[in-house]
Amino acid sequence: MSDASPLHILISGGKGGLARALRSEWKNDCVHAPGHKAMDVRDEKQVDAWFSKLERLDVLVANAAVTRDGAITGLTGDDFS
């Protein structure tokens, strides 16, 4: 992909090992990898703020360590509080 424009990537849970490995793989792309303090995925306002400031988003890696059982389509914001 060296001839393509850089990808714009958001990695939630961006301070862990997977995020570090992905950042090194995507070193020629625009990677945003906020940690828990910068983007707490349990806080809808923080998540909205991150998405609103992005120029564009090509890849989203949902890597934050919040787990709930159930289909994602059936979960609400309250399930993560």
C-alpha positions in Angstrom: 0.0 0.0 0.0 2.9 2.3 -0.4 1.3 4.2 -3.2 -2.0 4.7 -1.4 -2.8 7.6 0.9 -2.3 6.8 4.6 -5.1 5.0 6.4 -6.7 6.8 9.3 -6.9 4.3 12.2 -8.4 4.5 15.7 -7.4 1.8 18.2 -9.3 1.8 21.5 -7.3 0.6 24.5 -4.3 2.1 22.8 -1.7 1.5 25.5 -1.5 -2.3 25.5 0.6 -4.7 23.6 -1.7 -5.3 20.7 -2.0 -1.5 20.1 1.9 -1.2 20.2 2.2 -4.0 17.7 -0.4 -2.5 15.3 1.2 1.0 15.5 4.5 -0.5 14.4 2.8 -2.3 11.5 1.0 0.9 10.5 3.9 3.2 11.0 3.2 5.0 7.6 -0.5 5.6 8.5 -2.3 8.0 10.8 -2.9 6.0 13.9 -4.8 7.3 16.9 -4.4 5.0 19.9 -5.8 6.7 23.0 -5.4 4.9 26.4 -8.0 4.6 29.0 -7.5 8.1 30.5 -7.8 9.8 27.1 -10.8 7.8 25.9 -12.7 5.7 28.5 -15.0 3.6 26.3 -17.5 3.5 29.1 -18.0 7.2 28.7 -20.1 7.9 25.7 -19.2 11.6 25.7 -15.4 10.8 25.5 -16.0 8.4 22.7 -18.2 10.9 20.8 -15.5 13.5 21.3 -12.8 11.3 19.8 -14.9 10.4 16.7 -15.9 14.1 16.2 -12.3 15.3 16.0 -11.2 12.6 13.4 -10.8 13.9 9.9 -11.8 10.5 8.6 -11.8 6.9 9.8 -10.7 3.9 7.7 -10.0 1.3 10.3 -11.4 0.9 13.8 -9.8 -1.6 16.2 -12.0 -2.2 19.2 -9.3 -3.2 21.6 -10.5 -1.8 24.9 -10.9 -4.2 27.8 -14.6 -3.9 28.5 -16.5 -7.2 28.2 -20.1 -8.0 28.3 -21.9 -11.1 27.3 -24.4 -10.7 24.5 -24.7 -9.7 20.9 -23.3 -6.2 20.3 -26.6 -5.2 18.7 -28.4 -5.9 21.9 -26.2 -3.9 24.2 -26.7 -0.3 25.3 -24.4 2.3 26.8 -25.8 1.3 30.2 -24.3 -2.2 29.8 -20.8 -0.5 29.9 -21.3 1.7 32.9 
